[in-house]
Amino acid sequence: MKSLKFRKATVADVFPLSGLIQRTIRVSNARDYDRKSIDMLCAIFAPEPLTERIENENILLCFEGANLVGTVGLKGVYLRSLFVDPAFQGQGLGKVLTARIEEEARQRAIPEMMLHSSLTAREFYAALGYEFVELQSYPEGPFVLMRKPLNVHR
Ligand SMILES: CC(C)(COP(=O)(O)OP(=O)(O)OC[C@H]1O[C@@H](n2cnc3c(N)ncnc32)[C@H](O)[C@@H]1OP(=O)(O)O)[C@@H](O)C(=O)NCCC(=O)NCCS
């Protein structure tokens, strides 16, 4: 990978961000969820609801040159909406984005990171030290609640 740049999302990023997330859901999550679930998940990340998320969450973007290639968010104690462009997966970017948001959580003195993993990402999070809590059922399909204690800075 060429050099990566990271910055916070603003509402001006909503269209490329929605495009990245919806593309990733259709390519990567379609392995584990049926068509109805995929359409519901994509609707959550349509530009209008995503604008509200950008305003209310801490969303980090990763660019390679001018291209948006990854994103992750932090809301309260929850790591949310981690997506890596399918063409850039398997090169360590998901791990880097997770580490950055965990560091941000530590600086906010959050003792434990929580997340709802897709079935697709479960093994990825397990490799990063997240423990299974429980399987949860949502209208969009099943998700896995996972947790990881953080060593909080004093
Ligand atoms: C999950 C996702 C973010 C991972 O990003 P990525 O950039 O491909 O992951 P990385 O290359 O950083 O992988 C980090 C480690 O996890 C492992 N890993 C990644 N995906 C894995 C999988 N599906 N199963 C097992 N291990 C996996 C890698 O082998 C790597 O291990 P290593 O450090 O020992 O080499 C990405 O695949 C994605 O966007 N998936 C679709 C969207 C999604 O489901 N997001 C989660 C929403 S909750």
The ligand as a Gaussian input file, in Angstrom:
#p B3LYP/6-31G(d) Opt

LIG

0 1
 C      -13.409000      -7.106000       8.807000
 C      -12.515000      -6.170000       8.014000
 C      -12.693000      -4.750000       8.515000
 C      -11.066000      -6.601000       8.208000
 O      -10.208000      -5.685000       7.549000
 P       -8.853000      -6.157000       6.840000
 O       -8.097000      -4.927000       6.460000
 O       -9.176000      -7.114000       5.759000
 O       -8.131000      -6.949000       8.025000
 P       -6.552000      -7.017000       8.323000
 O       -5.831000      -7.209000       7.033000
 O       -6.155000      -5.829000       9.152000
 O       -6.462000      -8.335000       9.217000
 C       -5.952000      -8.316000      10.545000
 C       -5.791000      -9.726000      11.039000
 O       -7.059000     -10.387000      11.096000
 C       -7.025000     -11.567000      10.304000
 N       -8.296000     -11.670000       9.594000
 C       -8.866000     -10.741000       8.800000
 N      -10.053000     -11.178000       8.333000
 C      -10.201000     -12.414000       8.848000
 C      -11.205000     -13.402000       8.750000
 N      -12.334000     -13.207000       8.042000
 N      -11.029000     -14.573000       9.399000
 C       -9.906000     -14.800000      10.130000
 N       -8.928000     -13.899000      10.272000
 C       -9.080000     -12.730000       9.642000
 C       -5.897000     -11.355000       9.326000
 O       -5.348000     -12.593000       8.912000
 C       -4.919000     -10.547000      10.117000
 O       -4.102000     -11.378000      10.939000
 P       -2.505000     -11.102000      11.050000
 O       -2.362000      -9.744000      11.658000
 O       -2.037000     -12.216000      11.910000
 O       -2.001000     -11.153000       9.641000
 C      -12.841000      -6.232000       6.499000
 O      -12.689000      -7.556000       6.061000
 C      -14.232000      -5.740000       6.139000
 O      -14.423000      -4.550000       5.850000
 N      -15.222000      -6.666000       6.123000
 C      -16.581000      -6.369000       5.692000
 C      -17.294000      -5.382000       6.580000
 C      -17.501000      -5.883000       7.980000
 O      -18.039000      -6.964000       8.204000
 N      -17.086000      -5.050000       8.929000
 C      -17.304000      -5.286000      10.310000
 C      -18.618000      -4.680000      10.707000
 S      -18.962000      -5.074000      12.406000

